[in-house]
Amino acid sequence: MEEVRARDDQMFVFADRQASLVSDDAIKVLWVEAAPEVVVPILYTVPLQLLSYFIAIIEGTVVDQPRNLAKSVTVE
């Protein structure tokens, strides 16, 4: 987190309401509902994947054409 701040980049943090984080210009806190600890990795994966998808679209990346997919699938 400190390296992202040192580069003056914007940081997105997923947290529940119990976390003591506050949104500001550098940090955007995305609130996710509190859940049992065993479910949290699954629960946080969905918004993280959506964030990655939309950032890729904004950056102009073609998200529907993964590179080297056939190579990785067919190699034995």
C-alpha positions, 0 to 999 in steps of 0.5 A: 500500500505504501508503494502505491501511495509513493507513486501517487496512484489511486488505491481501491480497498475492499473492506467491511464496515468494521475496518477503520478505513476512510476514503480520501483522494488516494484511497477509495474504500469499497464496502462489502458486507460483513460475512463469516471468515470462511466466505470472505475470499469468495465474497471479495472475488466478485467485486475484484473481478468486476473492478479488473474488468472495467479498468481493463475496458477503460484502458482499452484492453480487449478483454474478450481475446485472451492471449496464448489461451490455446497454448496453455490449454493444449500443452501436456 
